[in-house]
Amino acid sequence: MEASYRFFENKDCKYFPCHQGMEGADFNCLFCYCPMNPYADCLGNPTYITNRYGKRIKDCTNCTFPHRPQNYDAIMDFLKNKNQ
């Protein structure tokens, strides 16, 4: 596979696929832990919940952005811009 560093899929993972709505699609496990998670302005579509202590917490449960193969370049550009 050309440019295989950009994509891998682990169908043997007990959590695969870890997001609903991605069944049958190319599912990129490369960003299993999303590198954009620490950023409020990430490219995905997180929601925010408030815990019992009143703290606002980012919830990425329904975000599939990092698992879509075509988003690899956008994620890498986002991270490059954050680290300048």
Phi, psi and omega per residue, in radians:
M1 nan 2.168 3.110
E2 -1.210 2.441 3.136
A3 1.002 0.744 -3.084
S4 -1.165 -0.249 3.083
Y5 -1.184 -0.237 -3.087
R6 -1.570 -0.215 -3.002
F7 -2.712 2.383 2.839
F8 -2.664 2.641 -3.091
E9 -2.236 2.194 -3.120
N10 -1.923 1.481 -3.125
K11 -1.222 -0.219 3.102
D12 -1.495 -0.131 3.113
C13 -1.117 2.363 -3.106
K14 -1.180 -0.241 3.120
Y15 -1.735 -0.031 -3.046
F16 -1.271 2.359 -0.324
P17 -1.356 2.491 -3.024
C18 -1.440 -0.098 3.116
H19 -2.205 2.308 3.090
Q20 -1.161 2.628 3.117
G21 1.585 -0.062 -3.127
M22 -1.863 0.057 -3.139
E23 -1.033 2.270 3.103
G24 1.467 -0.177 3.132
A25 -1.599 2.835 2.971
D26 -1.134 2.108 -3.043
F27 -2.054 1.933 -3.101
N28 -1.485 1.986 3.112
C29 -1.536 0.006 -3.100
L30 -0.955 -0.744 -3.129
F31 -1.811 0.901 3.130
C32 -0.925 -0.811 2.951
Y33 -1.737 2.011 -3.024
C34 -1.175 2.151 3.135
P35 -1.250 -0.166 3.113
M36 -1.630 -0.060 -3.075
N37 -0.921 -0.696 -3.112
P38 -1.210 -0.193 -3.018
Y39 -1.802 2.223 3.116
A40 -1.150 -0.494 -3.109
D41 -1.688 0.543 -3.140
C42 -1.035 2.928 -3.075
L43 -1.494 -0.132 -3.109
G44 -1.452 -2.831 -3.127
N45 -2.240 1.095 -3.134
P46 -1.245 2.813 2.954
T47 -1.989 2.980 3.130
Y48 -2.196 2.396 3.086
I49 -2.103 2.794 3.106
T50 -1.967 2.196 -3.140
N51 -1.387 3.126 -3.053
R52 -1.179 -0.210 3.095
Y53 -1.690 0.049 3.125
G54 1.514 0.109 3.140
K55 -1.465 2.349 3.121
R56 -1.438 2.243 -3.062
I57 -2.187 2.365 3.109
K58 -1.307 2.265 3.137
D59 -2.078 1.952 -3.088
C60 -1.795 0.270 -3.079
T61 -0.906 -0.734 -3.077
N62 -1.719 0.170 -3.135
C63 -1.602 2.196 3.125
T64 -1.992 0.080 -3.068
F65 -0.900 -0.892 -3.090
P66 -1.234 -0.222 -3.115
H67 -1.655 -0.037 3.105
R68 -1.612 2.086 -3.050
P69 -0.924 -0.616 -3.087
Q70 -1.222 -0.145 -3.109
N71 -1.666 0.047 -3.118
Y72 -0.955 -0.886 -3.098
D73 -1.095 -0.702 3.136
A74 -1.114 -0.702 3.118
I75 -1.150 -0.782 3.138
M76 -1.109 -0.715 3.088
D77 -1.117 -0.736 3.109
F78 -1.008 -0.844 -3.117
L79 -1.175 -0.671 3.082
K80 -1.049 -0.751 3.139
N81 -1.169 -0.546 3.127
K82 -1.262 -0.483 -3.056
N83 -1.742 0.328 3.112
Q84 -1.620 nan nan
